[in-house]
Amino acid sequence: MDAVGKLKLLGPATRFEPAEEVTFSRPPPKRRRADELAECVHHAVMPGGKRIALLKTLLTSACERDCHYCAFRQGRDFRRATFSPDELARLFMQLHRSGAVEGIFLSSAIAGGGPCTEDRLIAAAEILRRRYAFEGYIHLKIMPGAERDQIERAMRLADRVSVNLEAPNTRRLSNLAPHKRFDEELLQRLRWIDEIRRRRPGRWPSSTTQFVVGAGDESDVELLTTTEFLHREVGLTRTYFMAFTPVPNTPLEDHPPTSPWREHRLYQASFLLRDYGFTSEELPFDRSGNLPLESDPKLAWARRHLTQAPVEVNTASREELLRVPGIGPKSADKIRKARCHGKLGDISDLGKLGITTKRSAPFILLNGRRPPRQLSLWAN
C-alpha cells in the first residue's frame, strides 16, 4: 500500500479523537490531491482565532490493547495500516508544499508498548522539524506509559501535547479499558507535563485531554469534577468530550449511543469552569449527577440565582457580569470599558457592544431598572 492509500485509512480514523476546534475541510477544486484526502484535512482554529488546514492522522491502527469501545482494539477484524516516521513526514511535507495543509495532529494506536510507540511519534516530529525545517503547528499525542524524558522531548517539538484519560477516574476507566491504569499510565503523564513547564523555563506547548462520554456509565458530575481538577492542578488548556457511538464487533457494540446534546452541554459547562469563574459545585446537576439537556448550564444557573437578584450592569464586577447569560469574557470587558464613558441606561446600549440582549435581559438591571423583555423567552 502506498503512502496516500495508508492516509486514506488512517486519517479518517482520527474522528475518534477530537482535537482543536475543527471541522471537515473540502479544499478548492484546483487542489485535486487534497480534495482526494478531504476526510483527513480539517479547519483548525488556533489560539487567537487563526484558522489553519490541519492534517489529522494515526501513525498506525495496529493496536495491542483491548479497550472495549475502540475500533482499533486488538483482535477486531478490519484492514489496518502503519506509517514509518520517515514515510509520514515525507507525505506531510508533500502536502504542505502543495499548500494543502499547514499543520499536523499525530496520534497512534499502541504497538510494541507505549514507550516504543511514543518513540515513533517523536521520530516523525523530529524529522519534520530537523530534516525538513518545518516550523508550523504540531500536536503530538502522549501514549499511555510514555517515559518522562520522552514527554520532554515531545514537548520540545510540539505546539500542543495531549493524553487521553478517556474516563474521569479509575472505576469508570475499568468499564472502558480494563487493562489501562488511570493514575500510573495516564494521569501521571499530565502531571509530568505540568512539572516540566513549571520547573524549566522556556516556551512549552499547551496540554489537553479527552473523555469518552457515556460508555463507562459515568455521570456529568464525575466528568466535570475531574475537568475542574485538571485545569486547576495540572494546567490543562482544554478538555475534549466525545459522545460514545457503538462500534460493531466490540464488547460495547450493544451499548446505547450517547446523545450529542450531552456532549454539547459538557462543553458549555467546561467553559464555565475554565473561563467564567464557576466551580463544579455551582453547576445545575440533577439528582443523578447529570446536566439538563434542555437548557445550557449557564442559563439554568441564572434562572435559579439571578431571577430574583438581577445584576446591575453599571456597578457589577467582571466576575458578576460573567454570570449573566449572553455576556462572555470579551463582552464583560467591553461593558467595563464603556462604563468609563458614562452609565449604560438602555438595553440598546448593550446591543451596540455586541451582547445578546435577549439572553441577558431577564437577569440584569440598568440604572436600577429591569429592561423590557418578552415573557416567551422563558418558554425556551
TILUM-636505 format. One record per residue (C-alpha): x, y, z; residue in one letter. Coordinates in steps of 0.001 Angstrom, whole numbers, padded with zeros to 6 digits, always signed. Layout:
BEGIN
XYZA ...
***
This chain:
BEGIN
+000000+000000+000000M +001429+003419-000905D +001529+006375+001485A -001630+008023+000136V -003535+004745+000478G -002394+004483+004100K -003506+008038+004793L -006949+007273+003394K -007245+004552+006051L -005519+006275+008970L -006690+009863+008528G -010463+009338+008834P -009801+007129+011880A -008984+010275+013890T -012711+011039+014072R -012461+009172+017382F -010008+011776+018678E -011360+015340+018814P -008588+017913+018814A -008514+021665+018365E -011716+023327+017188E -012020+021532+013869V -014456+020898+011053T -014007+018900+007881F -012407+020992+005196S -013014+020498+001492R -010221+022313-000356P -010594+024339-003546P -011144+022258-006705P -007680+023066-008100K -006097+021138-005241R -007116+017744-006563R -004868+015687-004338R -006050+017479-001213A -009635+017042-002341D -008966+013325-002599E -007899+013415+001076L -010662+015728+002292A -011591+013456+005217E -008066+013854+006584C -007844+017647+006376V -009709+019884+008806H -010124+023569+009557H -008471+024084+012941A -008904+027256+014971V -005703+028246+016741M -005420+030438+019858P -006215+033968+018774G -008680+032810+016124G -006298+031976+013269K -007520+029122+011077R -005204+026572+009516I -005644+023428+007422A -004759+020606+009812L -003853+017088+008705L -005112+014562+011270K -003837+011014+011158T -002724+007984+013132L +000771+006614+012789L -000701+003098+012980T -004074+001473+013557S -002452-001790+014751A -003108-001996+018497C -002183-004402+021274E -004767-003063+023736R -008320-004376+024100D -010323-001281+025062C -013997-002245+024992H -015236+000724+022963Y -012381+001176+020491C -012476+000481+016765A -008739-000328+016810F -008808-002857+019663R -006735-005997+019413Q -008457-008853+017571G -011069-006745+015774R -011289-007685+012103D -010636-004708+009849F -007934-003501+007496R -005026-001893+009346R -002126+000250+008164A +001136+001623+009542T +003350+004542+008558F +007044+004628+009252S +008017+008004+010773P +010014+008893+007653D +007172+007916+005310E +004620+010023+007162L +006903+013051+007420A +007676+012873+003714R +003993+012664+002761L +003075+015531+005067F +005739+017766+003555M +004489+016976+000051Q +001010+018100+001089L +002403+021105+002937H +004459+022292-000033R +001405+021966-002277S -000486+024317+000046G -002997+021652+001122A -002074+021557+004835V -000369+023833+007340E -000157+021700+010482G -000472+018141+011756I -002254+016272+014548F -000458+012972+015081L -001788+010138+017221S -001443+006374+017165S -002738+003042+018324A -000306+001236+020641I +002030-001330+019094A +005079-002636+020948G +004204-000802+024151G +003544+002850+024984G +007214+003944+025123P +008034+002265+021798C +005024+003878+020120T +005947+007257+021617E +009445+006930+020164D +007951+006590+016684R +005694+009619+017173L +008662+011669+018360I +010768+010438+015447A +008157+011661+012949A +008088+015093+014607A +011898+015280+014739E +012144+014515+011021I +009663+017307+010288L +011444+019836+012479R +015078+018966+011748R +015292+017402+008311R +012554+019446+006684Y +012821+022556+008892A +009033+022607+009331F +008089+025464+011656E +004308+025060+011601G +001828+023563+014050Y +002347+020063+015511I +000050+018345+018012H +001558+015131+019435L -000312+012512+021418K +001364+011180+024569I +000953+007411+024812M -000059+005526+027980P +003124+004619+029845G +005366+007077+027964A +008529+007885+029897E +009228+011280+031387R +012208+012063+029141D +010090+011126+026106Q +007439+013587+027228I +010005+016366+027490E +011330+015541+024011R +007782+015619+022626A +007140+018957+024352M +010246+020478+022760R +008934+019523+019324L +005190+020172+019592A +002854+023144+019942D +000338+021000+021822R +000525+017619+023569V -002355+015548+024872S -003077+012492+026990V -006373+010631+026527N -007745+009930+030009L -010906+008500+028388E -012718+008297+031758A -012861+010552+034848P -011491+008033+037354N -010152+004522+037878T -013559+002945+038374R -015024+004285+035146R -011890+003548+033125L -012194-000120+034105S -015540-000181+032238N -013850+001078+029083L -010286-000224+029170A -009759-002844+031869P -006003-003091+031272H -005243+000631+031415K -004162+002163+034714R -005716+005578+035277F -003191+007068+037699D +000038+005296+036746E -000281+005268+032935E -002383+008345+032190L -002847+010988+034893L +000834+010852+035876Q +001764+011912+032328R -000347+015072+032657L +001355+015782+035993R +004784+015421+034367W +003808+017804+031568I +002852+020420+034132D +006001+019837+036208E +008255+020260+033160I +006559+023546+032301R +006879+024847+035862R +010448+023798+036626R +012210+024576+033381R +011884+027999+031763P +011129+028168+028074G +008353+028011+025531R +006264+024958+026249W +003206+023540+024462P -000337+023575+025801S -001883+020322+027033S -005311+018738+026614T -007195+015533+027316T -010211+013632+026008Q -013112+011776+027622F -015356+009172+026008V -018841+010175+027199V -021448+007601+028114G -019698+004297+027534A -018368+003976+031083G -021697+004829+032765D -020096+007880+034349E -022097+010944+035412S -021548+014512+034279D -020545+015485+037809V -017713+012936+037660E -016509+014261+034303L -016667+017905+035320L -015162+017452+038772T -012177+015809+037111T -012102+018544+034467T -012015+021209+037185E -009167+019388+038926F -007178+019142+035699L -007496+022858+034937H -006564+023812+038483R -003857+021286+039339E -002089+020352+036093V -002591+023444+033921G -004790+021750+031339L -005759+024049+028466T -008776+022186+027174R -010934+019132+027784T -012495+017361+024818Y -015620+015227+025053F -016551+012516+022548M -020110+011245+022663A -019926+007456+022572F -021061+005705+019398T -021031+001892+019450P -018610+000196+017090V -019519-003217+015580P -017550-006215+016819N -016533-004622+020115T -017719-005560+023629P -019797-002363+023797L -021459-002742+020396E -024892-003085+022072D -024395-000191+024481H -026717+002726+023573P -025117+005738+021892P -024730+008975+023821T -026839+011975+022848S -024816+014704+021089P -026695+017138+023332W -024959+015658+026365R -021583+016263+024723E -022634+019829+023912H -023732+020586+027491R -020470+019192+028854L -018505+021542+026621Y -020598+024500+027784Q -020080+023556+031426A -016342+023022+030976S -016018+026554+029592F -017853+027876+032652L -015229+026186+034824L -012297+027365+032744R -013282+030876+031670D -016216+032106+033776Y -015197+031520+037375G -017735+028793+038117F -016973+025813+040328T -018294+022313+039747S -020436+022619+042906E -022359+025502+041299E -023345+023663+038148L -027026+022669+037846P -026781+018879+038127F -029916+016815+038587D -030276+014079+041210R -028435+011579+039016S -025475+013936+038682G -026157+014977+035089N -026713+018337+033436L -030138+019164+032000P -030189+018584+028252L -032982+021085+027596E -031050+024149+028763S -027471+025335+028686D -025950+025190+032191P -025291+028913+032488K -028905+029754+031714L -030116+027083+034143A -027890+028540+036868W -029084+032095+036145A -032747+031111+036358R -032119+029695+039823R -029977+032523+041168H -030446+035754+039186L -034193+035860+038528T -034840+037486+041912Q -031376+039031+042251A -030501+040569+038874P -027049+042011+038232V -026686+045789+037999E -024655+046232+034832V -023307+049660+035802N -021677+048554+039050T -021095+044800+038722A -017611+043331+038857S -016244+041372+035958R -016923+038153+037863E -020572+039139+038399E -021041+040108+034757L -019713+036732+033637L -022576+035033+035473R -025138+036662+033156V -026267+034647+030087P -025231+036386+026893G -022184+038013+028497I -018806+036370+027936G -015264+037456+028824P -014945+039836+025862K -018412+041309+026459S -017694+041835+030149A -014531+043741+029263D -016450+045870+026744K -019047+046749+029389I -016422+047796+031900R -014681+049918+029286K -017950+051545+028181A -018817+052420+031798R -015769+054700+031893C -017590+056981+029443H -020953+057057+031211G -023719+054859+032525K -025442+052265+030382L -029104+053148+030596G -030829+051272+027797D -030808+047730+026506I -029765+049063+023106S -026508+050236+024693D -025646+046597+025330L -026684+045596+021818G -024201+048108+020415K -021486+046299+022363L -022363+043037+020621G -024134+041475+023604I -027020+039042+023075T -029641+041090+024898T -032454+038543+024554K -030438+036199+026772R -029197+038797+029230S -032315+040953+029695A -034129+038761+032279P -031112+038805+034609F -029856+042398+034666I -030651+045905+035872L -029791+049118+034037L -029695+052067+036460N -031790+050057+038897G -034476+049135+036393R -035181+045886+034606R -035017+046227+030815P -038137+045230+028867P -038214+041569+027846R -040535+039091+026196Q -042046+036559+028571L -041948+033984+025783S -038211+033757+026363L -038916+031636+029446W -040711+029071+027357A -037411+028448+025565N 
***
